[in-house]
Amino acid sequence: MDNLQELIPFAKEMLSQKPSRGLLKVYLVGSVFAVLGTAIGLVETVCHPFCSDEPLDAEMLLMLAKERRTVEADVQHKVEGKKEEEEEEKEQALENGATTLTFSKTHKVSQRSISNRLHAS
């Protein structure tokens, strides 16, 4: 705010000294760059939380890798457990002499990437 209050007296002093056209152009170009820099900085600050281009730090990457391995292990364990149950059911059905058809769906755990979620928010 101090700079803005100093700007008006500076402009009045410049006009009273009758500067050359070249000097006015230099001040004008500098002022335009300053305003553009401020506007770009403001836009960058506002949009920063929505950008995902920044690299993640090492600790976060390790945590994500550990979480993925845990999820994959759980899914694999569940799939193996279902296969064992189905085999046991088939064996019991064959022992009992009954023929049954069983339909099972395998569910995959899928995670949507961040890029897919950005357009919906």
C-alpha positions as CSV (number, residue, x, y, z in Angstrom):
1,M,0.0,0.0,0.0
2,D,2.9,2.3,0.7
3,N,4.1,2.0,-2.9
4,L,0.7,3.0,-4.3
5,Q,0.7,6.1,-2.1
6,E,4.2,7.0,-3.3
7,L,3.2,6.5,-7.0
8,I,1.0,9.5,-7.3
9,P,3.5,12.1,-6.1
10,F,6.2,10.4,-8.3
11,A,4.0,10.8,-11.4
12,K,3.2,14.4,-10.5
13,E,7.0,15.1,-10.1
14,M,7.8,13.4,-13.4
15,L,5.2,15.4,-15.3
16,S,6.4,18.7,-13.8
17,Q,10.0,18.0,-15.0
18,K,8.8,17.5,-18.6
19,P,10.6,14.2,-19.2
20,S,11.5,13.1,-22.8
21,R,9.3,10.7,-24.7
22,G,11.9,7.9,-24.5
23,L,12.0,8.1,-20.7
24,L,8.2,8.0,-20.5
25,K,8.2,4.9,-22.8
26,V,10.7,3.2,-20.5
27,Y,8.6,3.9,-17.4
28,L,5.4,2.8,-19.2
29,V,7.0,-0.5,-20.3
30,G,8.3,-1.1,-16.8
31,S,4.9,-0.4,-15.3
32,V,3.2,-2.8,-17.7
33,F,5.7,-5.5,-16.8
34,A,5.2,-4.9,-13.1
35,V,1.4,-5.1,-13.4
36,L,1.6,-8.3,-15.6
37,G,4.0,-9.9,-13.1
38,T,1.7,-9.1,-10.3
39,A,-1.3,-10.5,-12.2
40,I,0.5,-13.7,-13.2
41,G,1.7,-14.2,-9.6
42,L,-1.8,-13.8,-8.3
43,V,-3.2,-16.3,-10.8
44,E,-0.4,-18.8,-10.0
45,T,-1.2,-18.5,-6.3
46,V,-4.9,-19.0,-6.8
47,C,-4.4,-22.0,-9.2
48,H,-1.6,-23.6,-7.3
49,P,-3.7,-26.0,-5.2
50,F,-5.3,-27.5,-8.4
51,C,-2.1,-28.2,-10.2
52,S,-0.6,-31.7,-9.9
53,D,2.6,-31.1,-12.0
54,E,4.8,-30.8,-8.9
55,P,6.9,-33.8,-8.0
56,L,6.0,-35.5,-4.8
57,D,8.6,-35.7,-2.0
58,A,10.4,-38.9,-1.3
59,E,8.4,-39.7,1.9
60,M,5.1,-39.4,0.1
61,L,6.3,-41.6,-2.7
62,L,7.3,-44.3,-0.2
63,M,4.0,-44.1,1.5
64,L,2.1,-44.4,-1.7
65,A,4.2,-47.4,-2.8
66,K,3.6,-49.1,0.5
67,E,-0.1,-48.5,0.3
68,R,-0.3,-49.9,-3.3
69,R,1.6,-53.0,-2.2
70,T,-0.8,-53.5,0.7
71,V,-3.9,-53.1,-1.5
72,E,-2.5,-55.5,-4.2
73,A,-1.6,-58.1,-1.5
74,D,-5.1,-57.9,0.0
75,V,-6.7,-58.3,-3.4
76,Q,-4.5,-61.2,-4.4
77,H,-5.2,-62.9,-1.0
78,K,-9.0,-62.5,-1.5
79,V,-8.8,-63.9,-5.1
80,E,-6.8,-66.9,-3.9
81,G,-9.2,-67.4,-1.0
82,K,-12.2,-67.4,-3.4
83,K,-10.5,-69.9,-5.7
84,E,-9.8,-72.2,-2.8
85,E,-13.5,-72.0,-1.7
86,E,-14.7,-72.7,-5.2
87,E,-12.4,-75.7,-5.5
88,E,-13.7,-77.0,-2.1
89,E,-17.3,-76.5,-3.3
90,K,-16.6,-78.4,-6.5
91,E,-15.0,-81.3,-4.6
92,Q,-17.9,-81.4,-2.2
93,A,-20.4,-81.4,-5.1
94,L,-18.5,-84.2,-6.8
95,E,-18.5,-86.2,-3.6
96,N,-22.2,-85.7,-3.2
97,G,-22.9,-86.7,-6.8
98,A,-24.6,-83.4,-7.6
99,T,-23.6,-81.3,-10.5
100,T,-24.1,-77.5,-9.9
101,L,-23.0,-74.6,-12.0
102,T,-21.6,-71.7,-10.1
103,F,-21.1,-68.3,-11.7
104,S,-18.7,-65.9,-10.0
105,K,-17.5,-62.5,-10.9
106,T,-14.1,-61.3,-10.1
107,H,-13.9,-57.8,-8.9
108,K,-10.9,-55.7,-9.5
109,V,-9.9,-52.8,-7.3
110,S,-9.2,-49.9,-9.5
111,Q,-8.1,-46.5,-8.6
112,R,-8.9,-43.5,-10.7
113,S,-6.0,-41.3,-11.4
114,I,-5.9,-37.7,-10.4
115,S,-6.2,-36.5,-14.0
116,N,-9.5,-38.3,-14.3
117,R,-10.9,-36.7,-11.2
118,L,-9.9,-33.1,-12.1
119,H,-12.5,-32.6,-14.8
120,A,-15.3,-33.6,-12.5
121,S,-14.5,-31.2,-9.8
